[in-house]
């Protein structure tokens, strides 16, 4: 089993930055793809950014130019640097990951981001 724990959420003003971090613990499966999703109230969970084992990266249009995803396989972490935050970025942010030795997609418990003046 793998546990994913997010951190770094909170309250930010429009235009500010936040950095979210997700740490994987538990079984030392090799990390394949890790990603960040978000879910606004009343909406479906949506992909924001994902990064593959060979560092291929995919961003949602809403994240391009403002968000940067990165991973550190030694620390088993994936970070999401969010710049120029907008009120519409307000959501619960979730980390997910899949691992080579497992057919399970793991999810973190989520961290809340609120962008408001």
Buried (B, 14 or more C-beta within 10 A) or exposed (E): EBEBBBBBBEEBEEEEEBBBBBBBEEEEBEBBBBBBBBBEEEEEBEBBBBBBBEEEEBBBEBBEEBBBBBBEEEEBBBBBBBEEBEEEBBBBBBBBBBBEEBEEEBBBEBBEBBBEE
